[in-house]
Structure formats: structure tokens, C-alpha cells
Amino acid sequence: MIIKLVFGIIAAYLLYKLIKGWNTFKGPSKANLPARGEDLVEDPLCHTYVPVSNACRTVIDGKTIYFCSQKCLEMYKKDRKL
């Protein structure tokens, strides 16, 4: 009886480790990661870092400013009254 209990506990533990390790085996999702070597820029409004290729941009006083979204860009322009 005790041997069955010990084997049951061991089997449950191994199953737990197998299920928990499955996510690490698959690896992290690369859908939201920037391309290798691509620069990140900081949104001046919300301070979010985004890849240059995904950023919304505008030129103000001859300087290119990058934003995480069109909404942040519009809010920035509204705050500066541009």
C-alpha cells in the first residue's frame, strides 16, 4: 500500500515537471521582439521602447521624434500645441 502511494507521488511529480518544462522547451515567443540588431527608441510621452521599424514618427524643429503609437503622437502634438 505504501509502495503504491510512493509511486503515485513520484509519478505526479514527474508529470508536473514535464508539464512545467514544456513551456521552456518551446522557447519564448518572438512575435513581439525586434529584428536582431534593430535599434529601440523611447517614446517621449509614455517612455515605452519600440523598434524603429514599428515606431510612428514626426519631425519637430528638424529633429525626428519616435512614438509607440499614433495616439501618443497625437497627444504629444496636442500637449505642445503643434
N, C-alpha and C positions, 0 to 999 in steps of 0.2 A: 504494500500500500504506500509506504513512504517512498519507495523507488519510483513508482508512477508519479507521485507528486513532484519529486525532484526532476524527473524527465519532463514533466509538464511545464515546470518553471523554466527550465533550460530552453525548451522549445519556444515558449512565449518570449523569452529574452532574445533568442536568435531571430525570431520573426520581427520583433521590434527593431533590432539593429538593421535588419535587411530593409525594412520599410523606411526607416530614418535615413539610411545611407543611399537610398535610391535617388533622392534629390541631389545629393552631391555628385553622384555618378553622372547624372545628366548634365551637370555644369550650369553656370549662370546663363540667363537669357541675354543674348546680345542684341536684341531688337532696339533697345534704347541707348546703346553705347555708341559713342562717336567712332568714326573710322580710325583705324590705327594711325597715330601721328597727327591727327587733326587737332587744331587749337580750340580751346574753350574760351569763351568770352563771358564777361559778367554783365548781367542786366543792371543798369544803374538804379532802377526803380525798386525791384524786388530782390536784387542780389543773387539771382539764380544763374548758374553757369550753364551755358548751352554751346553745342558745337557751332562753329562759324557757319557751316552749311545749312543749319536749321534755324539760324537767327534771323529775326526781322531787323532791318537796318534803315537808318536815316542819316543824312549828313546835316550837321548843325555847326555853323561857323567854320566850315571847311574840315570838320572832324567827323569821321564815321562813328556812329554810336549804335551798338547792337542791343537787341531786346529779345526776351524769351518768347514773346507773343505780340500779336498785333494790338491786343488790349493794353499791354504795358506800354507799347509805343504811343498809343493814343492818349493814355493817361499822362505820360511824360510830357507830351506836347501840350496837353491841356494845362498841366501844372506850370509850364514855362510860358504859356500863352503864345505859342508859335503858330 
